[in-house]
Amino acid sequence: MHALRTDLADGFIARYDHGVFRVVADGFRFTNEIRFDAREQFLYVVETTGGCITRLRIDTRGNVTHREVFGPRSLGKGAWPDGIAFDAYGNLWGTLVYSDKLFVLTPDGDTVLAPDDELLFAGQGSERRELESTMVVDATGAYVLFDQQIPSSWIWRKLSRKNRTPSTLDHRSDATSSHV
């Protein structure tokens, strides 16, 4: 595949307007995916063989007014970014296609989670059990990572099962099936 060359910068972004394509930015190294931020002020471009994310400011007429590398200039040795997506907080999550890793960039371009990050934890045995709980229990992970509170304790499951009546269960399955 000739496109997988780090020295080849033939990627471009084109705008389709009134039946005509017009190149608005070029010189990208394997333009793989593009995404707008939530306010559609910036267009983020994955440069797979460039090993980086480029950000373009888009004005109200749809023209590119500024271009910069967003986040680190390189996401690591052999790091070839592929898919990207924004979370509800504006963080940019991405995958590194050949190394099966993730990265996360804040709205300011700071690295939150970088490939090969290692964490050091120090503390007592009880903290270790809490950490293991965070890594194993889905509800705890959702709370720590996304501030989502998901009731999942043994007592909650026991009480919720006890309070269900056949009519409640029938109603819930009807509601669920109507959304499918």
MIKOLBA-285651 format. One line per field, with one value per residue (C-alpha): residue number from 1; residue in one letter; chain; x, y, z. Coordinates in steps of 0.1 Angstrom, whole numbers, plus 5000, padded with zeros to 4 digits. Example, Ala and Ser with C-alpha at 12.3 -4.5 7.8 and 13.67 -1.06 7.14 Angstrom:
BEGIN
seq	(1	2)
type	(a	s)
mol	(A	A)
xx	(5123	5137)
yy	(4955	4989)
zz	(5078	5071)
END
This chain:
BEGIN
seq	(1	2	3	4	5	6	7	8	9	10	11	12	13	14	15	16	17	18	19	20	21	22	23	24	25	26	27	28	29	30	31	32	33	34	35	36	37	38	39	40	41	42	43	44	45	46	47	48	49	50	51	52	53	54	55	56	57	58	59	60	61	62	63	64	65	66	67	68	69	70	71	72	73	74	75	76	77	78	79	80	81	82	83	84	85	86	87	88	89	90	91	92	93	94	95	96	97	98	99	100	101	102	103	104	105	106	107	108	109	110	111	112	113	114	115	116	117	118	119	120	121	122	123	124	125	126	127	128	129	130	131	132	133	134	135	136	137	138	139	140	141	142	143	144	145	146	147	148	149	150	151	152	153	154	155	156	157	158	159	160	161	162	163	164	165	166	167	168	169	170	171	172	173	174	175	176	177	178	179	180)
type	(m	h	a	l	r	t	d	l	a	d	g	f	i	a	r	y	d	h	g	v	f	r	v	v	a	d	g	f	r	f	t	n	e	i	r	f	d	a	r	e	q	f	l	y	v	v	e	t	t	g	g	c	i	t	r	l	r	i	d	t	r	g	n	v	t	h	r	e	v	f	g	p	r	s	l	g	k	g	a	w	p	d	g	i	a	f	d	a	y	g	n	l	w	g	t	l	v	y	s	d	k	l	f	v	l	t	p	d	g	d	t	v	l	a	p	d	d	e	l	l	f	a	g	q	g	s	e	r	r	e	l	e	s	t	m	v	v	d	a	t	g	a	y	v	l	f	d	q	q	i	p	s	s	w	i	w	r	k	l	s	r	k	n	r	t	p	s	t	l	d	h	r	s	d	a	t	s	s	h	v)
mol	(A	A	A	A	A	A	A	A	A	A	A	A	A	A	A	A	A	A	A	A	A	A	A	A	A	A	A	A	A	A	A	A	A	A	A	A	A	A	A	A	A	A	A	A	A	A	A	A	A	A	A	A	A	A	A	A	A	A	A	A	A	A	A	A	A	A	A	A	A	A	A	A	A	A	A	A	A	A	A	A	A	A	A	A	A	A	A	A	A	A	A	A	A	A	A	A	A	A	A	A	A	A	A	A	A	A	A	A	A	A	A	A	A	A	A	A	A	A	A	A	A	A	A	A	A	A	A	A	A	A	A	A	A	A	A	A	A	A	A	A	A	A	A	A	A	A	A	A	A	A	A	A	A	A	A	A	A	A	A	A	A	A	A	A	A	A	A	A	A	A	A	A	A	A	A	A	A	A	A	A)
xx	(5000	5017	4996	5013	5044	5054	5069	5038	5017	4991	4960	4935	4902	4877	4845	4814	4795	4769	4778	4816	4844	4871	4902	4904	4934	4961	4995	4981	4998	4972	4940	4920	4891	4877	4853	4839	4838	4804	4802	4815	4843	4871	4876	4899	4919	4935	4969	4975	5011	5019	5012	4992	4958	4956	4930	4916	4895	4865	4849	4812	4815	4831	4867	4898	4914	4940	4958	4977	4988	4963	4979	5014	5033	5037	5015	5045	5069	5050	5017	4994	4961	4929	4894	4885	4854	4844	4829	4803	4831	4848	4877	4890	4894	4914	4927	4962	4956	4987	4993	4958	4960	4939	4947	4926	4932	4914	4897	4930	4951	4966	4972	4951	4958	4987	4999	5020	5010	5019	5004	5020	4997	5008	4988	4974	4957	4923	4932	4943	4909	4892	4913	4905	4869	4872	4888	4864	4829	4814	4793	4824	4843	4814	4814	4851	4855	4823	4806	4777	4759	4746	4729	4744	4749	4736	4710	4698	4694	4676	4652	4645	4636	4613	4595	4587	4552	4541	4523	4555	4576	4550	4549	4588	4591	4564	4583	4616	4602	4586	4620	4636)
yy	(5000	5032	5055	5042	5063	5089	5111	5113	5143	5142	5142	5170	5184	5195	5214	5208	5240	5247	5216	5222	5206	5230	5220	5241	5224	5200	5186	5160	5126	5099	5119	5092	5107	5142	5154	5187	5197	5202	5239	5232	5258	5234	5205	5177	5157	5124	5122	5085	5083	5117	5103	5134	5152	5185	5211	5236	5266	5271	5306	5313	5311	5276	5288	5275	5304	5286	5253	5237	5203	5196	5178	5164	5166	5128	5104	5081	5059	5039	5055	5058	5073	5061	5066	5096	5106	5133	5125	5147	5168	5177	5153	5137	5100	5081	5048	5038	5013	4991	4991	4985	5015	5045	5082	5110	5147	5174	5204	5223	5196	5182	5145	5127	5092	5085	5052	5032	5052	5035	5043	5039	5035	5035	5028	5002	4969	4985	5010	4981	4964	4997	5000	4964	4972	5002	4981	4951	4966	4983	5007	5019	5024	5044	5066	5072	5077	5094	5106	5083	5068	5033	5015	4980	4969	4935	4953	4974	4943	4925	4954	4961	4925	4924	4956	4944	4932	4912	4943	4964	4938	4935	4973	4975	4949	4966	4999	4983	4965	4997	5014	4986)
zz	(5000	4988	5010	5042	5039	5065	5038	5016	5024	4996	5018	5015	5027	5001	5005	4984	4977	4950	4930	4931	4951	4963	4982	5014	5031	5019	5028	5052	5058	5052	5059	5076	5095	5102	5129	5139	5175	5191	5181	5146	5151	5146	5122	5136	5110	5118	5100	5103	5089	5104	5139	5149	5150	5131	5140	5115	5126	5104	5100	5096	5058	5060	5052	5070	5089	5111	5111	5139	5153	5182	5212	5210	5177	5179	5197	5202	5182	5156	5168	5138	5149	5132	5145	5167	5187	5212	5246	5264	5280	5247	5252	5220	5222	5195	5186	5175	5147	5147	5185	5199	5222	5230	5237	5251	5245	5266	5248	5254	5237	5269	5270	5296	5286	5263	5248	5272	5302	5335	5368	5402	5432	5468	5499	5523	5515	5517	5490	5468	5472	5463	5432	5422	5427	5404	5377	5380	5389	5359	5380	5400	5368	5353	5384	5384	5347	5337	5369	5362	5392	5384	5412	5413	5448	5461	5483	5454	5432	5460	5467	5431	5424	5454	5444	5409	5402	5372	5358	5362	5345	5316	5313	5312	5285	5264	5268	5259	5229	5216	5214	5194)
END
